[in-house]
Amino acid sequence: MIRKAAGMIISISLQMIVCVIAVILIYDAGNKGFAFGESIFTPDAVSSKANGKDMLVIVEEGSSDLDVAKLLQSKGLIKDYKVFLVQAKLYEADLRPGTYTLNTSMTSEDMLEILMSEPETGEAQ
C-alpha cells in the first residue's frame, strides 16, 4: 500500500515537472519569437545619429541577399543578418551590385532602400 502511494506520488511529481518544463520552454520560445518579430518590423540603428559612422560597402555582381546581409553584419552596420535577410524577403528587395556608402545610424530598412537604388558607381569593383 505504501509503495503504491509512493509510486503514485512520484509519477504525479514527474508529470508536474514535465508540464512546468514545457511551459517554460513555450514561454521562452514565445519571448524569442516576439523579439525577433519586433526587430523585423521596428528595426533599430546600430548607433545613434550623432555617433553614426560612414562605411563603404561593395556589393559584388551575383551576391545573394544572404551574402549582403552577412557583409553588413561583418562591417557593423546591422546587428543580426537574419533580421535583415527576412526584411529583404518581406520587402521583395532587389539588391543591386555596386558601391554604396551606408551609415551605422541607418536602420536596416534605410539600407535596403539604398541597396535597391542606383549605386554610387555604375559597376561593382
N, CA, C and O of each residue as an XYZ file, in Angstrom:
500
protein
N       0.811     -1.184      0.000
C       0.000      0.000      0.000
C       0.864      1.263      0.000
O       0.610      2.202     -0.754
N       1.882      1.271      0.851
C       2.769      2.431      0.933
C       3.565      2.577     -0.359
O       3.789      3.693     -0.830
N       3.991      1.464     -0.930
C       4.743      1.511     -2.196
C       3.866      2.056     -3.313
O       4.331      2.832     -4.148
N       2.611      1.656     -3.332
C       1.682      2.135     -4.345
C       1.506      3.654     -4.234
O       1.531      4.374     -5.232
N       1.329      4.114     -3.008
C       1.149      5.551     -2.764
C       2.411      6.318     -3.142
O       2.332      7.379     -3.761
N       3.565      5.790     -2.775
C       4.834      6.449     -3.115
C       5.030      6.476     -4.630
O       5.482      7.478     -5.184
N       4.689      5.375     -5.296
C       4.800      5.322     -6.762
C       3.890      6.335     -7.428
O       4.268      6.967     -8.414
N       2.691      6.488     -6.889
C       1.738      7.448     -7.452
C       2.237      8.880     -7.240
O       2.126      9.714     -8.138
N       2.777      9.162     -6.073
C       3.308     10.500     -5.775
C       4.479     10.822     -6.704
O       4.572     11.937     -7.218
N       5.357      9.872     -6.920
C       6.496     10.071     -7.818
C       6.015     10.293     -9.248
O       6.529     11.165     -9.948
N       5.049      9.520     -9.675
C       4.503      9.636    -11.021
C       3.871     11.018    -11.233
O       4.113     11.666    -12.251
N       3.066     11.462    -10.273
C       2.428     12.783    -10.375
C       3.489     13.889    -10.350
O       3.390     14.872    -11.085
N       4.496     13.717     -9.503
C       5.565     14.714     -9.417
C       6.310     14.826    -10.745
O       6.603     15.934    -11.194
N       6.619     13.701    -11.376
C       7.316     13.735    -12.663
C       6.458     14.390    -13.740
O       6.968     15.142    -14.571
N       5.158     14.105    -13.726
C       4.257     14.733    -14.696
C       4.208     16.244    -14.495
O       4.182     17.002    -15.465
N       4.194     16.676    -13.256
C       4.184     18.112    -12.963
C       5.486     18.773    -13.424
O       5.469     19.872    -13.979
N       6.596     18.106    -13.192
C       7.892     18.650    -13.615
C       7.938     18.775    -15.131
O       8.406     19.787    -15.653
N       7.459     17.760    -15.847
C       7.426     17.805    -17.311
C       6.541     18.955    -17.780
O       6.903     19.674    -18.712
N       5.386     19.132    -17.143
C       4.483     20.228    -17.515
C       5.132     21.599    -17.270
O       5.021     22.495    -18.106
N       5.799     21.758    -16.140
C       6.465     23.026    -15.829
C       7.571     23.306    -16.849
O       7.700     24.433    -17.327
N       8.356     22.306    -17.179
C       9.422     22.485    -18.169
C       8.826     22.858    -19.527
O       9.361     23.722    -20.222
N       7.724     22.212    -19.908
C       7.069     22.529    -21.180
C       6.580     23.978    -21.194
O       6.744     24.675    -22.195
N       5.988     24.430    -20.102
C       5.506     25.814    -20.017
C       6.681     26.789    -20.119
O       6.578     27.801    -20.811
N       7.774     26.506    -19.454
C       8.953     27.378    -19.505
C       9.507     27.442    -20.930
O       9.855     28.522    -21.406
N       9.590     26.308    -21.608
C      10.101     26.292    -22.980
C       9.184     27.055    -23.938
O       9.662     27.786    -24.805
N       7.877     26.886    -23.783
C       6.924     27.605    -24.633
C       7.013     29.107    -24.368
O       6.985     29.902    -25.307
N       7.119     29.497    -23.118
C       7.244     30.909    -22.750
C       8.514     31.512    -23.351
O       8.480     32.603    -23.919
N       9.629     30.798    -23.222
C      10.907     31.273    -23.749
C      10.863     31.393    -25.276
O      11.349     32.375    -25.837
N      10.284     30.399    -25.939
C      10.165     30.446    -27.399
C       9.282     31.620    -27.831
O       9.578     32.290    -28.820
N       8.213     31.865    -27.097
C       7.343     32.994    -27.397
C       8.053     34.322    -27.244
O       7.897     35.213    -28.079
N       8.831     34.461    -26.182
C       9.603     35.699    -25.975
C      10.610     35.923    -27.092
O      10.731     37.029    -27.618
N      11.331     34.870    -27.449
C      12.333     34.999    -28.515
C      11.673     35.288    -29.854
O      12.176     36.100    -30.631
N      10.556     34.635    -30.128
C       9.827     34.887    -31.373
C       9.312     36.313    -31.445
O       9.396     36.959    -32.489
N       8.778     36.802    -30.335
C       8.290     38.180    -30.298
C       9.425     39.165    -30.524
O       9.280     40.111    -31.298
N      10.552     38.955    -29.859
C      11.702     39.857    -30.006
C      12.210     39.853    -31.451
O      12.569     40.903    -31.983
N      12.241     38.681    -32.084
C      12.686     38.586    -33.477
C      11.724     39.338    -34.384
O      12.152     40.102    -35.249
N      10.423     39.126    -34.189
C       9.421     39.825    -34.993
C       9.477     41.326    -34.791
O       9.350     42.094    -35.745
N       9.666     41.741    -33.555
C       9.762     43.172    -33.264
C      10.968     43.796    -33.959
O      10.879     44.914    -34.467
N      12.089     43.086    -33.987
C      13.282     43.626    -34.646
C      13.112     43.671    -36.166
O      13.775     44.464    -36.835
N      12.238     42.837    -36.714
C      11.969     42.876    -38.156
C      11.118     44.086    -38.511
O      11.407     44.788    -39.480
N      10.068     44.333    -37.730
C       9.110     45.378    -38.081
C       9.389     46.731    -37.434
O       8.819     47.736    -37.859
N      10.243     46.786    -36.428
C      10.657     48.060    -35.836
C      12.167     48.040    -35.626
O      12.642     47.982    -34.492
N      12.923     48.090    -36.733
C      14.374     47.969    -36.616
C      15.012     49.190    -35.950
O      14.538     50.317    -36.092
N      16.081     48.936    -35.234
C      16.873     49.990    -34.612
C      18.196     50.112    -35.359
O      18.701     49.145    -35.931
N      18.740     51.317    -35.340
C      20.067     51.528    -35.907
C      21.111     50.991    -34.925
O      20.845     50.860    -33.730
N      22.285     50.686    -35.440
C      23.371     50.195    -34.595
C      23.843     51.288    -33.654
O      24.172     51.018    -32.499
N      23.879     52.538    -34.147
C      24.301     53.657    -33.306
C      23.362     54.834    -33.518
O      22.556     54.845    -34.448
N      23.478     55.816    -32.647
C      22.628     56.999    -32.754
C      23.088     57.883    -33.907
O      24.191     57.721    -34.429
N      22.234     58.812    -34.293
C      22.554     59.725    -35.403
C      23.859     60.472    -35.134
O      24.667     60.656    -36.044
N      24.066     60.901    -33.895
C      25.256     61.677    -33.554
C      26.535     60.845    -33.649
O      27.595     61.366    -33.995
N      26.431     59.564    -33.344
C      27.621     58.709    -33.331
C      27.755     57.850    -34.583
O      28.573     56.930    -34.614
N      26.961     58.138    -35.620
C      26.984     57.326    -36.830
C      28.324     57.387    -37.540
O      29.020     58.402    -37.508
N      28.668     56.283    -38.179
C      29.946     56.176    -38.886
C      29.664     55.686    -40.300
O      28.987     54.675    -40.490
N      30.186     56.408    -41.295
C      30.024     56.000    -42.688
C      30.911     54.808    -42.995
O      32.059     54.734    -42.558
N      30.350     53.873    -43.761
C      31.092     52.683    -44.181
C      30.867     52.492    -45.673
O      29.747     52.632    -46.165
N      31.932     52.175    -46.383
C      31.835     51.878    -47.805
C      31.520     50.391    -47.953
O      32.205     49.540    -47.385
N      30.478     50.094    -48.721
C      30.047     48.709    -48.921
C      30.045     48.426    -50.415
O      29.465     49.178    -51.198
N      30.692     47.345    -50.802
C      30.731     46.948    -52.208
C      29.956     45.642    -52.342
O      30.339     44.608    -51.793
N      28.852     45.720    -53.092
C      28.041     44.538    -53.360
C      28.483     44.000    -54.717
O      28.314     44.656    -55.745
N      29.040     42.818    -54.703
C      29.551     42.197    -55.922
C      28.411     41.679    -56.793
O      27.339     41.341    -56.292
N      28.651     41.622    -58.081
C      27.699     41.034    -59.027
C      27.459     39.578    -58.615
O      28.411     38.842    -58.356
N      26.213     39.171    -58.554
C      25.872     37.792    -58.206
C      25.777     37.528    -56.718
O      25.548     36.388    -56.312
N      25.949     38.556    -55.886
C      25.825     38.368    -54.435
C      24.374     38.103    -54.075
O      23.467     38.773    -54.568
N      24.167     37.132    -53.220
C      22.810     36.819    -52.759
C      22.432     37.757    -51.616
O      23.280     38.470    -51.079
N      21.155     37.748    -51.254
C      20.706     38.536    -50.106
C      21.454     38.110    -48.849
O      21.803     38.945    -48.016
N      21.698     36.810    -48.715
C      22.427     36.295    -47.562
C      23.852     36.835    -47.535
O      24.344     37.225    -46.476
N      24.519     36.862    -48.683
C      25.881     37.406    -48.759
C      25.905     38.866    -48.309
O      26.776     39.273    -47.540
N      24.944     39.643    -48.795
C      24.884     41.066    -48.452
C      24.590     41.237    -46.968
O      25.201     42.078    -46.309
N      23.663     40.451    -46.438
C      23.316     40.542    -45.018
C      24.530     40.237    -44.146
O      24.787     40.946    -43.172
N      25.268     39.203    -44.481
C      26.463     38.859    -43.698
C      27.547     39.922    -43.844
O      28.275     40.198    -42.891
N      27.660     40.519    -45.026
C      28.623     41.603    -45.236
C      28.274     42.794    -44.344
O      29.152     43.361    -43.692
N      27.006     43.171    -44.316
C      26.586     44.312    -43.496
C      26.813     44.040    -42.011
O      27.202     44.944    -41.271
N      26.577     42.817    -41.572
C      26.814     42.487    -40.164
C      28.317     42.509    -39.862
O      28.727     42.990    -38.806
N      29.131     41.997    -40.776
C      30.579     41.970    -40.534
C      31.169     43.380    -40.470
O      32.182     43.596    -39.806
N      30.541     44.340    -41.158
C      31.003     45.730    -41.125
C      30.414     46.511    -39.954
O      30.756     47.676    -39.751
N      29.525     45.872    -39.177
C      28.939     46.530    -38.018
C      27.791     47.468    -38.362
O      27.455     48.351    -37.573
N      27.184     47.284    -39.541
C      26.079     48.148    -39.958
C      24.724     47.645    -39.465
O      23.794     48.434    -39.298
N      24.608     46.344    -39.233
C      23.386     45.755    -38.693
C      23.766     44.822    -37.551
O      24.900     44.352    -37.461
N      22.789     44.563    -36.676
C      23.052     43.709    -35.510
C      22.926     42.227    -35.831
O      23.703     41.412    -35.334
N      21.937     41.875    -36.670
C      21.656     40.464    -36.924
C      21.343     40.269    -38.405
O      20.368     40.819    -38.917
N      22.161     39.494    -39.079
C      21.965     39.293    -40.512
C      20.649     38.581    -40.819
O      20.075     38.771    -41.891
N      20.167     37.754    -39.872
C      18.922     37.023    -40.108
C      17.727     37.975    -40.193
O      16.820     37.770    -40.999
N      17.733     39.002    -39.369
C      16.658     40.003    -39.409
C      16.676     40.720    -40.756
O      15.630     40.909    -41.375
N      17.864     41.116    -41.209
C      17.995     41.806    -42.494
C      17.525     40.895    -43.627
O      16.845     41.348    -44.548
N      17.876     39.647    -43.562
C      17.502     38.681    -44.598
C      15.979     38.529    -44.679
O      15.416     38.505    -45.773
N      15.322     38.427    -43.535
C      13.858     38.313    -43.518
C      13.233     39.603    -44.054
O      12.262     39.555    -44.809
N      13.788     40.757    -43.665
C      13.262     42.027    -44.175
C      13.402     42.096    -45.692
O      12.480     42.532    -46.381
N      14.540     41.672    -46.210
C      14.755     41.697    -47.660
C      13.723     40.814    -48.367
O      13.216     41.181    -49.427
N      13.416     39.672    -47.793
C      12.406     38.783    -48.381
C      11.008     39.398    -48.288
O      10.248     39.362    -49.256
N      10.670     39.961    -47.126
C       9.347     40.556    -46.947
C       9.113     41.745    -47.881
O       8.020     41.918    -48.420
N      10.146     42.553    -48.063
C      10.017     43.741    -48.916
C      10.324     43.434    -50.376
O      10.351     44.333    -51.216
N      10.555     42.156    -50.671
C      10.887     41.716    -52.028
C      11.999     42.585    -52.621
O      11.891     43.094    -53.737
N      13.053     42.733    -51.848
C      14.163     43.598    -52.226
C      14.963     43.011    -53.383
O      15.268     41.819    -53.409
N      15.288     43.861    -54.321
C      16.158     43.506    -55.434
C      17.452     44.286    -55.237
O      17.596     45.404    -55.732
N      18.397     43.682    -54.504
C      19.642     44.366    -54.172
C      20.541     44.439    -55.392
O      20.795     43.436    -56.059
N      21.012     45.632    -55.670
C      21.815     45.853    -56.871
C      23.305     45.843    -56.551
O      23.720     46.330    -55.499
N      24.099     45.297    -57.445
C      25.547     45.340    -57.231
C      26.055     46.770    -57.402
O      25.480     47.556    -58.155
N      27.128     47.095    -56.702
C      27.731     48.418    -56.805
C      28.354     48.833    -55.499
O      28.445     48.045    -54.558
N      28.785     50.082    -55.450
C      29.434     50.642    -54.271
C      28.471     51.610    -53.597
O      27.890     52.478    -54.249
N      28.308     51.455    -52.296
C      27.378     52.265    -51.531
C      28.062     52.779    -50.275
O      28.953     52.126    -49.732
N      27.637     53.960    -49.813
C      28.066     54.471    -48.520
C      26.887     54.368    -47.579
O      25.857     55.013    -47.779
N      27.045     53.550    -46.548
C      25.994     53.357    -45.549
C      26.514     53.845    -44.209
O      27.724     53.929    -43.998
N      25.602     54.166    -43.307
C      25.988     54.717    -42.018
C      25.412     53.850    -40.905
O      24.318     53.302    -41.039
N      26.149     53.728    -39.812
C      25.703     52.902    -38.691
C      24.458     53.484    -38.008
O      23.809     52.792    -37.223
N      24.121     54.742    -38.297
C      22.918     55.338    -37.716
C      21.672     55.041    -38.554
O      20.567     55.430    -38.175
N      21.840     54.355    -39.687
C      20.700     53.983    -40.531
C      20.056     52.706    -39.995
O      20.726     51.843    -39.427
N      18.740     52.608    -40.189
C      18.075     51.346    -39.870
C      18.272     50.407    -41.054
O      18.689     50.830    -42.132
N      17.975     49.159    -40.847
C      18.124     48.188    -41.939
C      17.155     48.503    -43.076
O      17.460     48.223    -44.236
N      15.996     49.078    -42.768
C      15.055     49.481    -43.819
C      15.657     50.588    -44.682
O      15.514     50.577    -45.905
N      16.334     51.546    -44.039
C      17.009     52.614    -44.789
C      18.071     52.025    -45.712
O      18.208     52.446    -46.861
N      18.817     51.055    -45.205
C      19.869     50.425    -46.000
C      19.280     49.657    -47.175
O      19.833     49.681    -48.275
N      18.162     48.978    -46.947
C      17.508     48.248    -48.038
C      17.107     49.199    -49.164
O      17.304     48.896    -50.341
N      16.545     50.351    -48.795
C      16.156     51.335    -49.814
C      17.354     51.767    -50.642
O      17.265     51.871    -51.865
N      18.476     52.019    -49.975
C      19.683     52.456    -50.685
C      20.221     51.338    -51.558
O      20.611     51.576    -52.701
N      20.245     50.116    -51.030
C      20.796     48.991    -51.788
C      19.914     48.588    -52.968
O      20.366     47.869    -53.859
N      18.666     49.041    -52.982
C      17.783     48.764    -54.113
C      17.830     49.892    -55.152
O      17.270     49.760    -56.240
N      18.497     50.996    -54.812
C      18.587     52.124    -55.740
C      19.879     52.029    -56.547
O      20.651     51.082    -56.398
N      20.097     53.013    -57.395
C      21.323     53.048    -58.199
C      22.532     53.229    -57.288
O      22.503     54.085    -56.403
N      23.586     52.455    -57.478
C      24.782     52.605    -56.651
C      25.530     53.900    -56.976
O      25.279     54.533    -58.001
N      26.438     54.278    -56.100
C      27.240     55.487    -56.291
C      28.072     55.402    -57.549
O      28.212     56.380    -58.284
N      28.628     54.216    -57.796
C      29.392     53.989    -59.030
C      28.652     52.945    -59.828
O      27.996     52.074    -59.257
N      28.747     53.020    -61.122
C      27.979     52.160    -62.009
C      28.274     50.683    -61.887
O      27.378     49.871    -62.114
N      29.481     50.301    -61.541
C      29.846     48.882    -61.502
C      30.386     48.493    -60.156
O      30.943     49.320    -59.434
N      30.224     47.242    -59.820
C      30.860     46.694    -58.619
C      32.341     46.571    -58.889
O      32.765     46.245    -59.998
N      33.118     46.838    -57.861
C      34.572     46.773    -58.033
C      35.111     45.452    -57.579
O      36.318     45.220    -57.651
